[in-house]
């Protein structure tokens, strides 16, 4: 196994405390420029994962993200945004973090070092062979994550990972490894920066493309979004007005009656048959 860890390599920028604010900001920005090319190289593996998730979700499967620290929080963030954006239940995409929900806001000491706890946390959801487990870890060696995916794979579940080092232990123990090699961080070892940014981008790509292929989007519109505030109600009204040519009052009445843009479109199409 390659023991080199790019994520822990020394920053290419020295004497940070001696730099002006402008120099610091430009240094961070120039490092961030390296993220997009690294994600682009990983697209073939991301595509393979999305296609496999889609097949399993059509049979009732669920997507689990599991991580620690920043990686765990990013998985939870992505999972929590899927129900309001696409109108699906909260049990379709699930994020787990070492240390439990309290670790979302505050670090839980040593939680990520428990090699058995990740699988125990997954076990609370009665995982089955249609489920997918994606481990997220910049280093690719977090025990909590590695232990969980190893056990999941041994049990026959599809496993994948998002990592920021090459040939990591995590990547070697999953079916589909997504490696975004962003290089040393601006602040040595601070993987909340470029590594976290790459993870966020990849998570966006996975779930957005997945929801599109599962029919939760029409054209380029979030027609199944939940109407949780006035902004989203007005957005839904505009979609209905554009799609059906109705005035604002009728669009709003139908939207509130049926609960989503997609439900309005289906009802109106059925009525006009």
ZADO-1210 file (C-alpha; in nm, 4 decimals, padded with zeros to 6 digits):
<atoms>
<atom x="00.0000" y="00.0000" z="00.0000" code="UNK" pos="1"/>
<atom x="00.1301" y="00.3454" z="-00.0881" code="UNK" pos="2"/>
<atom x="00.1945" y="00.5250" z="00.2390" code="UNK" pos="3"/>
<atom x="00.2470" y="00.8695" z="00.0838" code="UNK" pos="4"/>
<atom x="-00.0249" y="01.1088" z="00.1930" code="UNK" pos="5"/>
<atom x="-00.0639" y="01.4130" z="-00.0252" code="UNK" pos="6"/>
<atom x="-00.3170" y="01.5571" z="00.2176" code="UNK" pos="7"/>
<atom x="-00.0487" y="01.5757" z="00.4904" code="UNK" pos="8"/>
<atom x="00.2283" y="01.7105" z="00.2650" code="UNK" pos="9"/>
<atom x="00.3806" y="02.0491" z="00.3482" code="UNK" pos="10"/>
<atom x="00.2035" y="02.3494" z="00.2025" code="UNK" pos="11"/>
<atom x="00.3637" y="02.5112" z="-00.1015" code="UNK" pos="12"/>
<atom x="00.3188" y="02.8449" z="00.0780" code="UNK" pos="13"/>
<atom x="00.5548" y="02.9426" z="00.3574" code="UNK" pos="14"/>
<atom x="00.5665" y="03.2097" z="00.6288" code="UNK" pos="15"/>
<atom x="00.1901" y="03.2573" z="00.6161" code="UNK" pos="16"/>
<atom x="00.1877" y="03.4819" z="00.9217" code="UNK" pos="17"/>
<atom x="00.4134" y="03.7295" z="00.7401" code="UNK" pos="18"/>
<atom x="00.1800" y="03.7678" z="00.4420" code="UNK" pos="19"/>
<atom x="-00.0770" y="04.0428" z="00.3927" code="UNK" pos="20"/>
<atom x="-00.4460" y="03.9559" z="00.3910" code="UNK" pos="21"/>
<atom x="-00.4509" y="04.0015" z="00.0137" code="UNK" pos="22"/>
<atom x="-00.1557" y="03.7649" z="-00.0310" code="UNK" pos="23"/>
<atom x="-00.3214" y="03.5041" z="00.1903" code="UNK" pos="24"/>
<atom x="-00.6472" y="03.5275" z="-00.0024" code="UNK" pos="25"/>
<atom x="-00.4760" y="03.4990" z="-00.3410" code="UNK" pos="26"/>
<atom x="-00.2742" y="03.2035" z="-00.2153" code="UNK" pos="27"/>
<atom x="-00.5903" y="03.0230" z="-00.1052" code="UNK" pos="28"/>
<atom x="-00.7623" y="03.1132" z="-00.4325" code="UNK" pos="29"/>
<atom x="-00.4734" y="02.9844" z="-00.6436" code="UNK" pos="30"/>
<atom x="-00.4787" y="02.6550" z="-00.4542" code="UNK" pos="31"/>
<atom x="-00.8548" y="02.6302" z="-00.5020" code="UNK" pos="32"/>
<atom x="-00.7982" y="02.6492" z="-00.8797" code="UNK" pos="33"/>
<atom x="-00.6520" y="02.2987" z="-00.8594" code="UNK" pos="34"/>
<atom x="-00.9757" y="02.1449" z="-00.7329" code="UNK" pos="35"/>
<atom x="-01.1803" y="02.1432" z="-01.0545" code="UNK" pos="36"/>
<atom x="-00.9212" y="01.9581" z="-01.2690" code="UNK" pos="37"/>
<atom x="-00.8862" y="01.6946" z="-00.9958" code="UNK" pos="38"/>
<atom x="-01.2622" y="01.6402" z="-00.9877" code="UNK" pos="39"/>
<atom x="-01.2794" y="01.6229" z="-01.3676" code="UNK" pos="40"/>
<atom x="-01.0310" y="01.3352" z="-01.3696" code="UNK" pos="41"/>
<atom x="-01.2595" y="01.1454" z="-01.1335" code="UNK" pos="42"/>
<atom x="-01.5750" y="01.1794" z="-01.3464" code="UNK" pos="43"/>
<atom x="-01.5512" y="00.8278" z="-01.5021" code="UNK" pos="44"/>
<atom x="-01.5597" y="00.6727" z="-01.1538" code="UNK" pos="45"/>
<atom x="-01.8356" y="00.9082" z="-01.0392" code="UNK" pos="46"/>
<atom x="-02.0376" y="00.8078" z="-01.3468" code="UNK" pos="47"/>
<atom x="-01.9924" y="00.4391" z="-01.2704" code="UNK" pos="48"/>
<atom x="-02.1101" y="00.4948" z="-00.9129" code="UNK" pos="49"/>
<atom x="-02.4176" y="00.6964" z="-01.0091" code="UNK" pos="50"/>
<atom x="-02.5266" y="00.4333" z="-01.2596" code="UNK" pos="51"/>
<atom x="-02.4943" y="00.1593" z="-00.9991" code="UNK" pos="52"/>
<atom x="-02.6771" y="00.3610" z="-00.7336" code="UNK" pos="53"/>
<atom x="-02.9591" y="00.4323" z="-00.9775" code="UNK" pos="54"/>
<atom x="-03.0068" y="00.0632" z="-01.0509" code="UNK" pos="55"/>
<atom x="-03.0265" y="-00.0194" z="-00.6823" code="UNK" pos="56"/>
<atom x="-03.2506" y="00.2712" z="-00.5851" code="UNK" pos="57"/>
<atom x="-03.5050" y="00.1602" z="-00.8443" code="UNK" pos="58"/>
<atom x="-03.5224" y="-00.1631" z="-00.6442" code="UNK" pos="59"/>
<atom x="-03.5642" y="00.0152" z="-00.3117" code="UNK" pos="60"/>
<atom x="-03.2009" y="00.0743" z="-00.2221" code="UNK" pos="61"/>
<atom x="-03.0703" y="00.3629" z="-00.0123" code="UNK" pos="62"/>
<atom x="-02.7510" y="00.5655" z="-00.0288" code="UNK" pos="63"/>
<atom x="-02.5435" y="00.5961" z="00.2894" code="UNK" pos="64"/>
<atom x="-02.2598" y="00.8437" z="00.3313" code="UNK" pos="65"/>
<atom x="-02.0252" y="00.7729" z="00.6208" code="UNK" pos="66"/>
<atom x="-01.7385" y="00.9910" z="00.7376" code="UNK" pos="67"/>
<atom x="-01.5699" y="01.1697" z="01.0258" code="UNK" pos="68"/>
<atom x="-01.5094" y="01.5380" z="01.0884" code="UNK" pos="69"/>
<atom x="-01.5416" y="01.7612" z="00.7826" code="UNK" pos="70"/>
<atom x="-01.6017" y="01.4624" z="00.5550" code="UNK" pos="71"/>
<atom x="-01.8849" y="01.3361" z="00.7732" code="UNK" pos="72"/>
<atom x="-02.0423" y="01.6813" z="00.7939" code="UNK" pos="73"/>
<atom x="-02.0326" y="01.7218" z="00.4159" code="UNK" pos="74"/>
<atom x="-02.2078" y="01.3872" z="00.3707" code="UNK" pos="75"/>
<atom x="-02.4776" y="01.4910" z="00.6178" code="UNK" pos="76"/>
<atom x="-02.5140" y="01.8287" z="00.4447" code="UNK" pos="77"/>
<atom x="-02.5694" y="01.6675" z="00.1068" code="UNK" pos="78"/>
<atom x="-02.8110" y="01.4084" z="00.2459" code="UNK" pos="79"/>
<atom x="-03.0142" y="01.6703" z="00.4336" code="UNK" pos="80"/>
<atom x="-03.0649" y="01.8802" z="00.1210" code="UNK" pos="81"/>
<atom x="-03.2098" y="01.6011" z="-00.0935" code="UNK" pos="82"/>
<atom x="-03.5636" y="01.5859" z="00.0562" code="UNK" pos="83"/>
<atom x="-03.6435" y="01.9593" z="00.0220" code="UNK" pos="84"/>
<atom x="-03.4773" y="01.9885" z="-00.3186" code="UNK" pos="85"/>
<atom x="-03.6243" y="01.6793" z="-00.4818" code="UNK" pos="86"/>
<atom x="-03.9296" y="01.5924" z="-00.2704" code="UNK" pos="87"/>
<atom x="-03.8099" y="01.2495" z="-00.1581" code="UNK" pos="88"/>
<atom x="-03.8180" y="01.1030" z="00.1903" code="UNK" pos="89"/>
<atom x="-03.5356" y="01.1543" z="00.4406" code="UNK" pos="90"/>
<atom x="-03.4577" y="00.7840" z="00.4334" code="UNK" pos="91"/>
<atom x="-03.3338" y="00.7719" z="00.0721" code="UNK" pos="92"/>
<atom x="-02.9962" y="00.9413" z="00.1239" code="UNK" pos="93"/>
<atom x="-02.8574" y="00.9152" z="00.4779" code="UNK" pos="94"/>
<atom x="-02.5435" y="01.0716" z="00.6232" code="UNK" pos="95"/>
<atom x="-02.3593" y="00.9233" z="00.9207" code="UNK" pos="96"/>
<atom x="-02.0752" y="01.0828" z="01.1158" code="UNK" pos="97"/>
<atom x="-01.8320" y="00.9417" z="01.3696" code="UNK" pos="98"/>
<atom x="-01.9485" y="01.0477" z="01.7121" code="UNK" pos="99"/>
<atom x="-02.3151" y="01.0750" z="01.6142" code="UNK" pos="100"/>
<atom x="-02.5269" y="01.3842" z="01.5600" code="UNK" pos="101"/>
<atom x="-02.3501" y="01.5845" z="01.8304" code="UNK" pos="102"/>
<atom x="-02.0349" y="01.5643" z="01.6170" code="UNK" pos="103"/>
<atom x="-02.2047" y="01.7706" z="01.3457" code="UNK" pos="104"/>
<atom x="-02.1368" y="02.0847" z="01.5496" code="UNK" pos="105"/>
<atom x="-01.8576" y="01.9840" z="01.7865" code="UNK" pos="106"/>
<atom x="-01.5659" y="01.7476" z="01.7470" code="UNK" pos="107"/>
<atom x="-01.5985" y="01.4217" z="01.9404" code="UNK" pos="108"/>
<atom x="-01.2544" y="01.3090" z="02.0530" code="UNK" pos="109"/>
<atom x="-01.1282" y="00.9736" z="01.9247" code="UNK" pos="110"/>
<atom x="-01.4619" y="00.8867" z="01.7602" code="UNK" pos="111"/>
<atom x="-01.3019" y="00.8410" z="01.4191" code="UNK" pos="112"/>
<atom x="-01.0536" y="00.5876" z="01.5566" code="UNK" pos="113"/>
<atom x="-01.3180" y="00.3254" z="01.6407" code="UNK" pos="114"/>
<atom x="-01.2923" y="00.0691" z="01.3609" code="UNK" pos="115"/>
<atom x="-01.6134" y="-00.1127" z="01.4597" code="UNK" pos="116"/>
<atom x="-01.8525" y="00.1748" z="01.5287" code="UNK" pos="117"/>
<atom x="-01.9190" y="00.2653" z="01.1656" code="UNK" pos="118"/>
<atom x="-02.0759" y="-00.0709" z="01.0898" code="UNK" pos="119"/>
<atom x="-02.2699" y="-00.0560" z="01.4167" code="UNK" pos="120"/>
<atom x="-02.4101" y="00.2819" z="01.3111" code="UNK" pos="121"/>
<atom x="-02.5111" y="00.1407" z="00.9722" code="UNK" pos="122"/>
<atom x="-02.6700" y="-00.1551" z="01.1454" code="UNK" pos="123"/>
<atom x="-02.9258" y="00.0731" z="01.3081" code="UNK" pos="124"/>
<atom x="-03.0768" y="00.1164" z="00.9603" code="UNK" pos="125"/>
<atom x="-03.1092" y="-00.2547" z="00.8797" code="UNK" pos="126"/>
<atom x="-02.8954" y="-00.2219" z="00.5674" code="UNK" pos="127"/>
<atom x="-02.9604" y="-00.4716" z="00.2899" code="UNK" pos="128"/>
<atom x="-02.8073" y="-00.5814" z="-00.0401" code="UNK" pos="129"/>
<atom x="-02.9745" y="-00.3031" z="-00.2384" code="UNK" pos="130"/>
<atom x="-02.8145" y="-00.0321" z="-00.0227" code="UNK" pos="131"/>
<atom x="-02.4966" y="00.1562" z="-00.1130" code="UNK" pos="132"/>
<atom x="-02.2303" y="00.2730" z="00.1303" code="UNK" pos="133"/>
<atom x="-01.9961" y="00.5571" z="00.0330" code="UNK" pos="134"/>
<atom x="-01.7090" y="00.6272" z="00.2698" code="UNK" pos="135"/>
<atom x="-01.5745" y="00.9822" z="00.2698" code="UNK" pos="136"/>
<atom x="-01.2268" y="01.0491" z="00.4077" code="UNK" pos="137"/>
<atom x="-00.9640" y="01.2903" z="00.2790" code="UNK" pos="138"/>
<atom x="-00.6831" y="01.0728" z="00.4106" code="UNK" pos="139"/>
<atom x="-00.8434" y="00.7487" z="00.2997" code="UNK" pos="140"/>
<atom x="-00.7460" y="00.5787" z="00.6229" code="UNK" pos="141"/>
<atom x="-00.9971" y="00.6889" z="00.8877" code="UNK" pos="142"/>
<atom x="-01.0645" y="00.3706" z="01.0938" code="UNK" pos="143"/>
<atom x="-01.4342" y="00.4496" z="01.1496" code="UNK" pos="144"/>
<atom x="-01.4878" y="00.4730" z="00.7736" code="UNK" pos="145"/>
<atom x="-01.2544" y="00.1947" z="00.6622" code="UNK" pos="146"/>
<atom x="-01.4072" y="-00.0492" z="00.9097" code="UNK" pos="147"/>
<atom x="-01.7586" y="00.0319" z="00.7938" code="UNK" pos="148"/>
<atom x="-01.6953" y="-00.0119" z="00.4213" code="UNK" pos="149"/>
<atom x="-01.4926" y="-00.3280" z="00.4715" code="UNK" pos="150"/>
<atom x="-01.7767" y="-00.4892" z="00.6623" code="UNK" pos="151"/>
<atom x="-02.0378" y="-00.3578" z="00.4190" code="UNK" pos="152"/>
<atom x="-01.8466" y="-00.4998" z="00.1241" code="UNK" pos="153"/>
<atom x="-01.8005" y="-00.8336" z="00.2978" code="UNK" pos="154"/>
<atom x="-02.1775" y="-00.8420" z="00.3509" code="UNK" pos="155"/>
<atom x="-02.2355" y="-00.7925" z="-00.0228" code="UNK" pos="156"/>
<atom x="-02.3325" y="-00.4250" z="-00.0336" code="UNK" pos="157"/>
<atom x="-02.2015" y="-00.1976" z="-00.3081" code="UNK" pos="158"/>
<atom x="-01.9298" y="00.0212" z="-00.1597" code="UNK" pos="159"/>
<atom x="-01.7497" y="00.3315" z="-00.2822" code="UNK" pos="160"/>
<atom x="-01.5336" y="00.6078" z="-00.1444" code="UNK" pos="161"/>
<atom x="-01.4365" y="00.9696" z="-00.1969" code="UNK" pos="162"/>
<atom x="-01.0741" y="01.0265" z="-00.0997" code="UNK" pos="163"/>
<atom x="-00.7960" y="01.2782" z="-00.1635" code="UNK" pos="164"/>
<atom x="-00.4930" y="01.0480" z="-00.1557" code="UNK" pos="165"/>
<atom x="-00.3918" y="00.7837" z="-00.4086" code="UNK" pos="166"/>
<atom x="-00.3903" y="00.4109" z="-00.3311" code="UNK" pos="167"/>
<atom x="-00.5374" y="00.4588" z="00.0137" code="UNK" pos="168"/>
<atom x="-00.6532" y="00.1798" z="00.2416" code="UNK" pos="169"/>
<atom x="-01.0108" y="00.2977" z="00.1944" code="UNK" pos="170"/>
<atom x="-00.9857" y="00.2948" z="-00.1854" code="UNK" pos="171"/>
<atom x="-00.8439" y="-00.0555" z="-00.1789" code="UNK" pos="172"/>
<atom x="-01.1416" y="-00.1854" z="00.0178" code="UNK" pos="173"/>
<atom x="-01.4318" y="-00.0570" z="-00.1946" code="UNK" pos="174"/>
<atom x="-01.5873" y="-00.1486" z="-00.5279" code="UNK" pos="175"/>
<atom x="-01.5636" y="00.2005" z="-00.6759" code="UNK" pos="176"/>
<atom x="-01.2929" y="00.4426" z="-00.5637" code="UNK" pos="177"/>
<atom x="-01.3255" y="00.8124" z="-00.6416" code="UNK" pos="178"/>
<atom x="-00.9926" y="00.9851" z="-00.5910" code="UNK" pos="179"/>
<atom x="-00.9681" y="01.3640" z="-00.6179" code="UNK" pos="180"/>
<atom x="-00.5999" y="01.4458" z="-00.5779" code="UNK" pos="181"/>
<atom x="-00.6012" y="01.8167" z="-00.5038" code="UNK" pos="182"/>
<atom x="-00.2447" y="01.8385" z="-00.3720" code="UNK" pos="183"/>
<atom x="-00.1119" y="01.9812" z="-00.0449" code="UNK" pos="184"/>
<atom x="-00.3420" y="02.2191" z="00.1383" code="UNK" pos="185"/>
<atom x="-00.2664" y="02.5928" z="00.1657" code="UNK" pos="186"/>
<atom x="-00.2550" y="02.5375" z="00.5413" code="UNK" pos="187"/>
<atom x="-00.0639" y="02.2125" z="00.5864" code="UNK" pos="188"/>
<atom x="-00.2996" y="01.9242" z="00.6612" code="UNK" pos="189"/>
<atom x="-00.6169" y="02.1379" z="00.6738" code="UNK" pos="190"/>
<atom x="-00.8372" y="01.9122" z="00.4646" code="UNK" pos="191"/>
<atom x="-01.1435" y="02.1279" z="00.5359" code="UNK" pos="192"/>
<atom x="-01.0059" y="02.3396" z="00.2500" code="UNK" pos="193"/>
<atom x="-00.9323" y="02.1947" z="-00.0971" code="UNK" pos="194"/>
<atom x="-01.0091" y="01.8364" z="-00.0012" code="UNK" pos="195"/>
<atom x="-01.3425" y="01.9358" z="00.1504" code="UNK" pos="196"/>
<atom x="-01.4252" y="02.1503" z="-00.1522" code="UNK" pos="197"/>
<atom x="-01.3618" y="01.8581" z="-00.3871" code="UNK" pos="198"/>
<atom x="-01.5786" y="01.6310" z="-00.1726" code="UNK" pos="199"/>
<atom x="-01.8637" y="01.8821" z="-00.1758" code="UNK" pos="200"/>
<atom x="-01.8459" y="01.9106" z="-00.5547" code="UNK" pos="201"/>
<atom x="-01.8480" y="01.5331" z="-00.5991" code="UNK" pos="202"/>
<atom x="-02.1395" y="01.4875" z="-00.3600" code="UNK" pos="203"/>
<atom x="-02.3343" y="01.7518" z="-00.5550" code="UNK" pos="204"/>
<atom x="-02.2608" y="01.5627" z="-00.8765" code="UNK" pos="205"/>
<atom x="-02.3643" y="01.2253" z="-00.7366" code="UNK" pos="206"/>
<atom x="-02.7018" y="01.3204" z="-00.5923" code="UNK" pos="207"/>
<atom x="-02.8031" y="01.5771" z="-00.8541" code="UNK" pos="208"/>
<atom x="-02.7362" y="01.3432" z="-01.1464" code="UNK" pos="209"/>
<atom x="-02.8993" y="01.0601" z="-00.9536" code="UNK" pos="210"/>
<atom x="-03.2198" y="01.2548" z="-00.8858" code="UNK" pos="211"/>
<atom x="-03.2363" y="01.3656" z="-01.2499" code="UNK" pos="212"/>
<atom x="-03.2114" y="01.0047" z="-01.3708" code="UNK" pos="213"/>
<atom x="-03.4734" y="00.8983" z="-01.1156" code="UNK" pos="214"/>
<atom x="-03.7218" y="01.1445" z="-01.2682" code="UNK" pos="215"/>
<atom x="-03.7231" y="01.4059" z="-00.9932" code="UNK" pos="216"/>
<atom x="-03.6402" y="01.6895" z="-01.2375" code="UNK" pos="217"/>
<atom x="-03.8271" y="01.8174" z="-01.5433" code="UNK" pos="218"/>
<atom x="-03.6234" y="02.0057" z="-01.8021" code="UNK" pos="219"/>
<atom x="-03.3905" y="02.1901" z="-01.5685" code="UNK" pos="220"/>
<atom x="-03.6457" y="02.2585" z="-01.2948" code="UNK" pos="221"/>
<atom x="-03.6833" y="02.1213" z="-00.9414" code="UNK" pos="222"/>
<atom x="-04.0478" y="02.0313" z="-00.9958" code="UNK" pos="223"/>
<atom x="-04.0630" y="01.8112" z="-00.6857" code="UNK" pos="224"/>
<atom x="-03.9134" y="02.0591" z="-00.4386" code="UNK" pos="225"/>
<atom x="-04.0897" y="02.0989" z="-00.1063" code="UNK" pos="226"/>
<atom x="-04.2747" y="02.4267" z="-00.0555" code="UNK" pos="227"/>
<atom x="-04.1054" y="02.5141" z="00.2706" code="UNK" pos="228"/>
<atom x="-04.0965" y="02.8943" z="00.2328" code="UNK" pos="229"/>
<atom x="-04.2374" y="03.1822" z="00.0277" code="UNK" pos="230"/>
<atom x="-03.9355" y="03.1915" z="-00.2032" code="UNK" pos="231"/>
<atom x="-03.9974" y="02.8329" z="-00.3097" code="UNK" pos="232"/>
<atom x="-04.3706" y="02.8897" z="-00.3473" code="UNK" pos="233"/>
<atom x="-04.3025" y="03.1799" z="-00.5819" code="UNK" pos="234"/>
<atom x="-04.0462" y="02.9734" z="-00.7714" code="UNK" pos="235"/>
<atom x="-04.3038" y="02.6978" z="-00.8136" code="UNK" pos="236"/>
<atom x="-04.5636" y="02.9483" z="-00.9306" code="UNK" pos="237"/>
<atom x="-04.3259" y="03.0756" z="-01.1989" code="UNK" pos="238"/>
<atom x="-04.2628" y="02.7210" z="-01.3189" code="UNK" pos="239"/>
<atom x="-04.6358" y="02.6531" z="-01.3529" code="UNK" pos="240"/>
<atom x="-04.6987" y="02.9853" z="-01.5264" code="UNK" pos="241"/>
<atom x="-04.4184" y="02.9151" z="-01.7759" code="UNK" pos="242"/>
<atom x="-04.5201" y="02.5552" z="-01.8358" code="UNK" pos="243"/>
<atom x="-04.8996" y="02.5933" z="-01.8556" code="UNK" pos="244"/>
<atom x="-04.9489" y="02.9608" z="-01.9362" code="UNK" pos="245"/>
<atom x="-05.1665" y="03.0232" z="-01.6298" code="UNK" pos="246"/>
<atom x="-05.1817" y="03.3559" z="-01.4483" code="UNK" pos="247"/>
<atom x="-05.0252" y="03.4027" z="-01.1067" code="UNK" pos="248"/>
<atom x="-05.3437" y="03.3526" z="-00.9075" code="UNK" pos="249"/>
<atom x="-05.4328" y="03.0246" z="-01.0768" code="UNK" pos="250"/>
<atom x="-05.0764" y="02.8987" z="-01.0578" code="UNK" pos="251"/>
<atom x="-05.0596" y="02.9677" z="-00.6850" code="UNK" pos="252"/>
<atom x="-05.3986" y="02.8104" z="-00.6176" code="UNK" pos="253"/>
<atom x="-05.3055" y="02.4901" z="-00.7998" code="UNK" pos="254"/>
<atom x="-04.9625" y="02.4750" z="-00.6435" code="UNK" pos="255"/>
<atom x="-05.0964" y="02.4998" z="-00.2895" code="UNK" pos="256"/>
<atom x="-05.3739" y="02.2535" z="-00.3728" code="UNK" pos="257"/>
<atom x="-05.1467" y="01.9818" z="-00.5104" code="UNK" pos="258"/>
<atom x="-04.8305" y="02.0507" z="-00.3081" code="UNK" pos="259"/>
<atom x="-04.5680" y="02.0447" z="-00.5833" code="UNK" pos="260"/>
<atom x="-04.5115" y="02.1649" z="-00.9365" code="UNK" pos="261"/>
<atom x="-04.4909" y="01.8108" z="-01.0650" code="UNK" pos="262"/>
<atom x="-04.8212" y="01.7169" z="-00.9029" code="UNK" pos="263"/>
<atom x="-04.9859" y="02.0177" z="-01.0709" code="UNK" pos="264"/>
<atom x="-04.8455" y="01.9232" z="-01.4122" code="UNK" pos="265"/>
<atom x="-04.9607" y="01.5634" z="-01.3753" code="UNK" pos="266"/>
<atom x="-05.3081" y="01.6674" z="-01.2620" code="UNK" pos="267"/>
<atom x="-05.3499" y="01.9179" z="-01.5437" code="UNK" pos="268"/>
<atom x="-05.2242" y="01.6743" z="-01.8051" code="UNK" pos="269"/>
<atom x="-05.4682" y="01.4126" z="-01.6799" code="UNK" pos="270"/>
<atom x="-05.7561" y="01.6619" z="-01.6864" code="UNK" pos="271"/>
<atom x="-05.6758" y="01.7701" z="-02.0427" code="UNK" pos="272"/>
<atom x="-05.6586" y="01.4189" z="-02.1854" code="UNK" pos="273"/>
</atoms>
